[in-house]
Each structure stands twice: as C-alpha cells, then as structure tokens.
Amino acid sequence: MSHDSAPQPLTAHAGLALQGRLRPPGDKSISHRAMILGLLSIGETNVTGLLEGDDVLRTAAAAKALGADVERVGDGLWRVRGVGIGGLTDPEDVLDFGNAGTGSRLMMGVVGGQPVTATFDGDASLRKRPMRRILDPLVRMGTEVVSEEAGGRVPLTLRGPREAIPITYETPVASAQIKSAVLLAALNAPGTTTVIEAAATRDHTERMMRLFGAEVTVVPHGPEGYGRAISLTGQPTLRGTKVVVPADPSSAAFPLVAALIVPDSEVTLEGVMMNPLRIGLITTLIEMGADIERLREREEGGETVADLRVRASRLKGVDVPPERAPSMIDEYPVLAVAAAFAEGTTRMRGLHELRVKESDRLAAVADGLSANGVAHLVDGDDLVVHGTGEPARGGGTVATHLDHRIAMAFLVMGLATQQPVTVDDGAMIATSFPSFLPTMQGLGGRIEG
C-alpha cells in the first residue's frame, strides 16, 4: 500500500478476545533520524529494525539522492555510507516525500544548512501542511527559499548557505520537528546554536546526534522547568555507527488500546520504547485504570525499552493536562477511542497541534466519534469524550483524510463496538505500520477489506 494507491475501504467487526505476542514496527522517529544522520556522517552506519514503511523509505531515497550510498541488506537491516557535513550533492530530481511530514521537515533542516539546492514535494495531504514554521528559523540561518506555494507549502525549493549561521531560537509551539530542523541545519554552523522550547518535546534528535559524535547539551528552562534549552556545537565530525531501532510506541498504541477494550483480551507487546517523552499515552491509560505491566526493561540503541503485557480493563474518564500533549501528540486519536469505552468524561486539553498533522486530526476524530454514536464536544483546543462504560454503538463510516492514524484508531474501535466500523481508506496505513492488518488479524481481530 502506498499514498498513490486507490482507496482501500476496511471494516472492523467485534469478535473473539485478542490473544498473543507481537513486536510492533520499528520506531518511525528513530528510523528517519538514522537515515539522516547516516547521510551526514563519515563512514558506515548499520541500522537494525528500521521501519520499512513508505514514510521512512522516502527519507532513505532522499538521503541517496543527496549523495549517500544507501543499501537494504536484509529485513529491517540497512547500510548507509555517508558523505559527511558539507559533502552533500544537489539531487537530480525532486525529493518526493509522499505523506512523510517528519521526513520532509527534518530534511529541510539538512538542506537548509548545507551548500545544496533541492526541491521538496509530496502527496495531496503533505501539500496542505504548513512548512512556514520550519522555514522561518532556517531563513535566519542563511537558507534561501527559492520558491514555495502559498503559506510556505510544498512544492518548495531551498538553497542552503556555504555555512549556516548559528542562532538562538525559541520555538513558537512545542514541536520536535521544528527543534530538529534547526539542530540539523546547525550541524554546518560555526559556533553554538541553541533551541529553547517552552515544553519538552521528544528528544530523539539530541540523543542520536550524541550517538554519532556531536556535542549537545540540554538544560531545564522556564519557571517550572517544563521547557528545555538545547545547545549544539556546530561543525562536528559525525562518525557512522550502529543504530538499533526500538519498537514504536505510537504504533504499539493501536494493539495496546484494542487489548484494553476487547473483553477478555491479553496481548504482550515486545521491545517498546519507554522514552519518558514518548509514553504520555501509557501514563494516561494507567490513570484510566488500564492493566499494563512493564516487563524486562532494558537498553537498546540508546533508548530504554520494555515488553508490555496488556489485559482488558474497565476504564474511567480522566482529565489529560495540556503539558502532556508533546509526549503523546500522535496518540490522541486512539486515546479518544479508549475514552469512548470508559465510564465518565475524558477531557484532552491543549490539542492545537492536532489541527496541523496529516489531517485536521481534531476535526477528523470528532467526526469519527459522531459517525459511531459517541457523545463528545470540541471545546476550543480541547476534546471532551463522554463514555458510558459500555461498548460504543459503532455502525459508521469514517473519513480518514489520508491519515493513517485516523484509519487505525477507528478500526481498533470497530473491534469492540456493537456494530462494525468502516474506514473509507486504509491504503495509507503503510506509511507507519505496513503489517497492521495481518498483525491485528493474527491476534484474533476481524478486519476485512
């Protein structure tokens, strides 16, 4: 399945309990960054457990187009021979990122800090998504925006400087993509670049830059210490290394919530990343009464991972604070599904960033809940879901708007509703979880095309 495929409607039916073990796909954030930092390194980077979804494959193709030698050597096993900072070459063709917002924005940071010119494009969904928040700091660092669509959208062309200008930049919103783009551009800046964020966002870029040999410091920032100041010493020599990609907590979220809401289920998810800035969903579900047990905590690829044993649970509504949003921004659609089966009201606060994801996810989630008989309210940037503690009605068809997480979230809902739930298109699920359908079917879930 790819973003160019014909629509593929899918329908989920309630059925037997879910049982079994699985390892969710490799983490998408780590996979993108492994390809990008491999490109910018000297020597060979070997990646194990790479997520081979469409989004990451687009980033791999872009790294190759910019000069890296990129080779798939086995299932999830990739070798990247980089060109080093300053060694990139102009690509011969447009860099087509398909649906990959993360890949495109991070690679804009790479190109924006290097003496190369490249054109970025993507599918219909990516063409609607704002890039100005990425371009603004890059322009300050010396990037020239040669051409762009209205509002700084793709297709757009960037020309980087011989050396980037080091800056201190305070991000306007909590966004790991903005932070990462600035830090990636700063790799070719003499001196120190500092990014200040009011709320800490996922820190994979900082961790992985250190793994490749960069000097990165992180200190708390702000009166309550929620924020961070991240400083990078520019123009390091990055060295190729080994990267082990842990299982993606954002992908694990779907079988995890399914196991919670389908009666009598018990599922074990293996090797899931437990980075504190990525487990907001797990924290929230435990507050709701979820039976989630961490087993065999260990280190893999610079990240803490654990196996998660999940059992069906009676959930209750909770208030989810806005400062938790950066640690679970991709998981709100499936949290809304869990909330639909909980007893009482769940209020998810501060969801403005959901409006500028692959779709307007806040509107898409609300529409999906409406189609399936779930009482809810969008109150400004808050989503309020009123659960009854009983299975939701279901029976609706959900418009996915080319958004893989909307598709998977409502297919999970259909595994426990009174009536089947249909999504209008599941083709784009391949961008992040290519094996979603056989994985859920292997656990006992009834999802049919």
KOLMI-889807 format. One record per residue (C-alpha): chain; x negated, y, z negated. Coordinates in pm, whole numbers. Example, Ala and Ser with C-alpha at 12.3 -4.5 7.8 and 13.67 -1.06 7.14 Angstrom:
BEGIN
(A, (-1230, -450, -780)) (A, (-1367, -106, -714)) 
This chain:
BEGIN
(A, (0, 0, 0)) (A, (-129, 349, 81)) (A, (4, 702, 86)) (A, (65, 664, 462)) (A, (290, 356, 420)) (A, (660, 350, 496)) (A, (874, 389, 181)) (A, (897, 68, -20)) (A, (1202, 65, -250)) (A, (1168, -159, -553)) (A, (1427, -276, -808)) (A, (1363, -394, -1163)) (A, (1605, -626, -1347)) (A, (1632, -723, -1711)) (A, (1541, -1085, -1774)) (A, (1322, -1301, -1992)) (A, (1078, -1182, -2256)) (A, (736, -1071, -2130)) (A, (453, -1300, -2237)) (A, (84, -1327, -2154)) (A, (-256, -1159, -2136)) (A, (-395, -921, -1877)) (A, (-679, -679, -1820)) (A, (-538, -354, -1682)) (A, (-716, -190, -1389)) (A, (-1041, -5, -1443)) (A, (-1007, 349, -1571)) (A, (-946, 592, -1285)) (A, (-1118, 887, -1453)) (A, (-1436, 686, -1515)) (A, (-1426, 538, -1164)) (A, (-1408, 881, -993)) (A, (-1694, 1015, -1204)) (A, (-1914, 712, -1149)) (A, (-1895, 766, -772)) (A, (-1955, 1141, -801)) (A, (-2248, 1125, -1041)) (A, (-2393, 837, -843)) (A, (-2391, 1068, -540)) (A, (-2575, 1340, -736)) (A, (-2837, 1105, -881)) (A, (-3173, 981, -766)) (A, (-3192, 605, -729)) (A, (-2926, 336, -755)) (A, (-2607, 333, -960)) (A, (-2433, -1, -1013)) (A, (-2066, 13, -1110)) (A, (-1878, -282, -1260)) (A, (-1499, -291, -1289)) (A, (-1433, 1, -1053)) (A, (-1065, 75, -994)) (A, (-1021, -11, -626)) (A, (-706, 195, -581)) (A, (-656, 439, -297)) (A, (-749, 746, -504)) (A, (-1092, 614, -602)) (A, (-1162, 474, -256)) (A, (-1106, 826, -119)) (A, (-1367, 959, -361)) (A, (-1606, 684, -257)) (A, (-1555, 776, 108)) (A, (-1619, 1143, 28)) (A, (-1943, 1055, -154)) (A, (-2054, 860, 153)) (A, (-1960, 1149, 383)) (A, (-2175, 1383, 171)) (A, (-2482, 1164, 210)) (A, (-2470, 879, -42)) (A, (-2516, 514, 54)) (A, (-2201, 356, -88)) (A, (-2154, -21, -73)) (A, (-1897, -263, -213)) (A, (-2083, -576, -323)) (A, (-1803, -770, -492)) (A, (-1465, -746, -666)) (A, (-1490, -418, -855)) (A, (-1867, -416, -803)) (A, (-2013, -115, -617)) (A, (-2361, 18, -547)) (A, (-2428, 389, -489)) (A, (-2767, 522, -376)) (A, (-2753, 895, -440)) (A, (-2917, 1195, -277)) (A, (-2979, 1400, -591)) (A, (-2871, 1753, -683)) (A, (-2926, 1980, -384)) (A, (-2959, 1688, -143)) (A, (-2604, 1672, -6)) (A, (-2535, 1696, 368)) (A, (-2242, 1857, 548)) (A, (-1976, 1595, 620)) (A, (-1898, 1535, 986)) (A, (-1523, 1525, 926)) (A, (-1256, 1648, 687)) (A, (-1266, 1497, 336)) (A, (-919, 1338, 318)) (A, (-829, 1269, -46)) (A, (-483, 1128, 19)) (A, (-294, 1162, -310)) (A, (-606, 1198, -529)) (A, (-576, 1519, -729)) (A, (-859, 1430, -966)) (A, (-1096, 1319, -691)) (A, (-1033, 1627, -478)) (A, (-1066, 1877, -762)) (A, (-1383, 1721, -903)) (A, (-1541, 1702, -559)) (A, (-1456, 2069, -505)) (A, (-1677, 2136, -805)) (A, (-1955, 1931, -647)) (A, (-1935, 2103, -308)) (A, (-1882, 2443, -470)) (A, (-2220, 2420, -644)) (A, (-2423, 2277, -354)) (A, (-2554, 2431, -26)) (A, (-2300, 2246, 191)) (A, (-1974, 2325, 370)) (A, (-1678, 2085, 354)) (A, (-1306, 2086, 431)) (A, (-1063, 1921, 187)) (A, (-721, 1781, 277)) (A, (-471, 1524, 157)) (A, (-120, 1389, 188)) (A, (208, 1581, 161)) (A, (203, 1561, -219)) (A, (-155, 1686, -252)) (A, (-85, 1974, -13)) (A, (176, 2104, -258)) (A, (-52, 2101, -562)) (A, (-227, 2418, -684)) (A, (-605, 2443, -647)) (A, (-647, 2811, -736)) (A, (-726, 2727, -1098)) (A, (-1025, 2528, -967)) (A, (-1131, 2782, -706)) (A, (-1132, 3087, -937)) (A, (-1427, 2979, -1157)) (A, (-1609, 2834, -855)) (A, (-1594, 3170, -677)) (A, (-1753, 3326, -985)) (A, (-2031, 3069, -949)) (A, (-2101, 3169, -588)) (A, (-1867, 2942, -390)) (A, (-1721, 3091, -72)) (A, (-1364, 2992, 11)) (A, (-1389, 2995, 390)) (A, (-1023, 2910, 449)) (A, (-723, 2797, 247)) (A, (-350, 2754, 263)) (A, (-120, 2984, 66)) (A, (-184, 2974, -307)) (A, (-523, 2806, -268)) (A, (-378, 2479, -147)) (A, (-532, 2222, 87)) (A, (-636, 2207, 360)) (A, (-916, 2438, 245)) (A, (-1283, 2482, 329)) (A, (-1558, 2559, 77)) (A, (-1917, 2671, 133)) (A, (-2147, 2634, -166)) (A, (-2448, 2855, -251)) (A, (-2816, 2758, -245)) (A, (-2796, 2771, -626)) (A, (-2482, 2811, -834)) (A, (-2452, 3099, -1080)) (A, (-2436, 2990, -1447)) (A, (-2127, 3129, -1622)) (A, (-1931, 3115, -1944)) (A, (-1574, 3023, -1859)) (A, (-1266, 2995, -2078)) (A, (-1013, 2764, -1915)) (A, (-665, 2921, -1879)) (A, (-497, 2586, -1958)) (A, (-611, 2263, -2120)) (A, (-738, 2076, -1814)) (A, (-1019, 1822, -1789)) (A, (-1017, 1876, -1413)) (A, (-1098, 2247, -1442)) (A, (-1367, 2181, -1703)) (A, (-1519, 1901, -1497)) (A, (-1523, 2100, -1172)) (A, (-1713, 2384, -1342)) (A, (-1961, 2145, -1506)) (A, (-2021, 1961, -1178)) (A, (-2090, 2289, -996)) (A, (-2318, 2392, -1285)) (A, (-2545, 2095, -1221)) (A, (-2705, 2311, -949)) (A, (-2716, 2632, -1157)) (A, (-3038, 2755, -1323)) (A, (-2976, 2816, -1692)) (A, (-2681, 2723, -1912)) (A, (-2314, 2711, -1819)) (A, (-2054, 2697, -2096)) (A, (-1689, 2597, -2065)) (A, (-1458, 2693, -2352)) (A, (-1125, 2514, -2394)) (A, (-859, 2601, -2650)) (A, (-757, 2237, -2686)) (A, (-995, 1945, -2638)) (A, (-934, 1752, -2316)) (A, (-1065, 1411, -2208)) (A, (-1444, 1419, -2229)) (A, (-1549, 1157, -1973)) (A, (-1748, 1405, -1765)) (A, (-1959, 1513, -2061)) (A, (-2019, 1154, -2174)) (A, (-2110, 1030, -1829)) (A, (-2336, 1325, -1750)) (A, (-2538, 1233, -2058)) (A, (-2549, 871, -1941)) (A, (-2707, 991, -1615)) (A, (-2959, 1213, -1796)) (A, (-2803, 1560, -1823)) (A, (-2829, 1773, -2137)) (A, (-2475, 1850, -2258)) (A, (-2381, 1990, -2599)) (A, (-2031, 2005, -2744)) (A, (-1926, 2208, -3050)) (A, (-1584, 2279, -3203)) (A, (-1426, 2607, -3101)) (A, (-1139, 2819, -3230)) (A, (-1000, 2893, -3575)) (A, (-852, 2546, -3628)) (A, (-1122, 2355, -3442)) (A, (-880, 2215, -3179)) (A, (-1091, 2360, -2899)) (A, (-1441, 2290, -2779)) (A, (-1732, 2474, -2622)) (A, (-1920, 2253, -2377)) (A, (-2263, 2370, -2258)) (A, (-2466, 2217, -1975)) (A, (-2830, 2285, -1898)) (A, (-2842, 2314, -1520)) (A, (-3061, 2152, -1258)) (A, (-3143, 1828, -1443)) (A, (-3278, 1525, -1262)) (A, (-2999, 1273, -1275)) (A, (-3106, 908, -1256)) (A, (-2895, 624, -1122)) (A, (-2774, 389, -1394)) (A, (-2529, 109, -1475)) (A, (-2166, 202, -1539)) (A, (-1918, -46, -1688)) (A, (-1564, 84, -1628)) (A, (-1325, 7, -1918)) (A, (-956, -68, -1864)) (A, (-747, 243, -1803)) (A, (-520, 338, -2097)) (A, (-293, 528, -1855)) (A, (-234, 209, -1655)) (A, (-212, -6, -1968)) (A, (74, 220, -2079)) (A, (322, 52, -1844)) (A, (295, -313, -1953)) (A, (250, -186, -2310)) (A, (583, 1, -2316)) (A, (751, -283, -2126)) (A, (646, -526, -2401)) (A, (788, -291, -2665)) (A, (1134, -252, -2508)) (A, (1197, -602, -2363)) (A, (1328, -817, -2651)) (A, (1104, -1093, -2791)) (A, (803, -991, -2580)) (A, (438, -1034, -2681)) (A, (161, -916, -2449)) (A, (-215, -874, -2503)) (A, (-397, -606, -2303)) (A, (-770, -667, -2280)) (A, (-1057, -417, -2287)) (A, (-851, -97, -2307)) (A, (-1044, 229, -2355)) (A, (-991, 374, -2705)) (A, (-1148, 717, -2646)) (A, (-980, 944, -2908)) (A, (-893, 1194, -2633)) (A, (-703, 930, -2434)) (A, (-487, 745, -2689)) (A, (-216, 1001, -2764)) (A, (48, 760, -2633)) (A, (-64, 479, -2863)) (A, (-68, 719, -3160)) (A, (284, 836, -3074)) (A, (425, 487, -3022)) (A, (287, 371, -3356)) (A, (459, 671, -3519)) (A, (778, 549, -3348)) (A, (738, 208, -3513)) (A, (562, 16, -3236)) (A, (389, -309, -3330)) (A, (49, -250, -3165)) (A, (-255, -426, -3309)) (A, (-616, -344, -3214)) (A, (-842, -647, -3179)) (A, (-1215, -689, -3104)) (A, (-1314, -322, -3095)) (A, (-1646, -286, -2912)) (A, (-1854, -58, -2687)) (A, (-1852, -80, -2307)) (A, (-2009, 176, -2072)) (A, (-2042, 442, -2341)) (A, (-1675, 411, -2447)) (A, (-1503, 227, -2732)) (A, (-1265, -43, -2606)) (A, (-1030, -288, -2777)) (A, (-778, -559, -2699)) (A, (-422, -454, -2783)) (A, (-162, -707, -2899)) (A, (185, -561, -2842)) (A, (512, -705, -2969)) (A, (870, -598, -2900)) (A, (973, -338, -3158)) (A, (1264, -129, -3279)) (A, (1156, 228, -3212)) (A, (1272, 552, -3371)) (A, (1267, 907, -3236)) (A, (978, 1137, -3330)) (A, (852, 1490, -3270)) (A, (543, 1490, -3044)) (A, (328, 1801, -3109)) (A, (203, 2011, -2815)) (A, (-164, 1976, -2915)) (A, (-137, 1603, -2839)) (A, (-49, 1668, -2474)) (A, (-405, 1669, -2334)) (A, (-465, 1319, -2474)) (A, (-157, 1171, -2306)) (A, (-65, 1401, -2019)) (A, (-21, 1113, -1773)) (A, (179, 900, -2015)) (A, (482, 1124, -2077)) (A, (698, 959, -1807)) (A, (665, 616, -1968)) (A, (695, 767, -2318)) (A, (1028, 913, -2207)) (A, (1132, 559, -2112)) (A, (1034, 430, -2457)) (A, (1226, 720, -2614)) (A, (1536, 619, -2418)) (A, (1539, 289, -2612)) (A, (1451, 442, -2951)) (A, (1703, 526, -3221)) (A, (1736, 903, -3258)) (A, (1586, 1204, -3086)) (A, (1235, 1232, -2946)) (A, (1110, 1581, -2863)) (A, (799, 1605, -2646)) (A, (661, 1957, -2677)) (A, (444, 2171, -2451)) (A, (470, 1984, -2120)) (A, (397, 2271, -1881)) (A, (116, 2073, -1715)) (A, (366, 1808, -1605)) (A, (504, 2061, -1359)) (A, (183, 2064, -1151)) (A, (97, 1693, -1130)) (A, (163, 1466, -828)) (A, (519, 1595, -851)) (A, (701, 1825, -1091)) (A, (693, 1535, -1334)) (A, (907, 1709, -1594)) (A, (1191, 1755, -1343)) (A, (1137, 1408, -1195)) (A, (1154, 1240, -1537)) (A, (1467, 1434, -1628)) (A, (1635, 1338, -1301)) (A, (1541, 974, -1351)) (A, (1687, 975, -1702)) (A, (2008, 1133, -1568)) (A, (2039, 870, -1297)) (A, (2025, 597, -1561)) (A, (2262, 736, -1821)) (A, (2008, 860, -2077)) (A, (2106, 1171, -2274)) (A, (1833, 1432, -2261)) (A, (1754, 1803, -2238)) (A, (1475, 2007, -2080)) (A, (1422, 2298, -2318)) (A, (1162, 2530, -2166)) (A, (848, 2314, -2150)) (A, (990, 2057, -2394)) (A, (1160, 1731, -2302)) (A, (1417, 1607, -2555)) (A, (1544, 1249, -2523)) (A, (1838, 1121, -2728)) (A, (1810, 746, -2777)) (A, (2075, 519, -2926)) (A, (1852, 229, -3028)) (A, (2031, 15, -2769)) (A, (1940, -70, -2408)) (A, (1993, 224, -2174)) (A, (2266, 189, -1910)) (A, (2042, 188, -1602)) (A, (2200, 135, -1262)) (A, (2042, 439, -1099)) (A, (1810, 505, -809)) (A, (1513, 726, -899)) (A, (1346, 970, -659)) (A, (971, 923, -710)) (A, (850, 1225, -505)) (A, (537, 1027, -402)) (A, (441, 1000, -771)) (A, (301, 662, -879)) (A, (362, 719, -1250)) (A, (728, 807, -1199)) (A, (769, 488, -995)) (A, (605, 263, -1254)) (A, (776, 427, -1553)) (A, (1127, 370, -1420)) (A, (1050, 18, -1302)) (A, (948, -51, -1664)) (A, (1281, 96, -1774)) (A, (1468, -142, -1543)) (A, (1314, -445, -1716)) (A, (1529, -371, -2023)) (A, (1837, -175, -1905)) (A, (2193, -307, -1885)) (A, (2192, -265, -1507)) (A, (1899, -281, -1260)) (A, (1694, 31, -1185)) (A, (1571, 111, -834)) (A, (1292, 348, -731)) (A, (1311, 491, -380)) (A, (943, 417, -306)) (A, (674, 212, -475)) (A, (413, 234, -199)) (A, (203, 499, -376)) (A, (159, 279, -687)) (A, (-155, 156, -507)) (A, (-328, 486, -588)) (A, (-381, 383, -951)) (A, (-252, 28, -1017)) (A, (-275, -182, -698)) (A, (-184, -504, -881)) (A, (113, -358, -1075)) (A, (379, -571, -906)) (A, (209, -913, -939)) (A, (86, -820, -1289)) (A, (436, -744, -1418)) (A, (582, -1046, -1238)) (A, (310, -1263, -1392)) (A, (422, -1154, -1738)) (A, (780, -1255, -1652)) (A, (918, -922, -1531)) (A, (1173, -924, -1247)) (A, (1073, -658, -994)) (A, (1174, -712, -633)) (A, (1129, -531, -304)) 
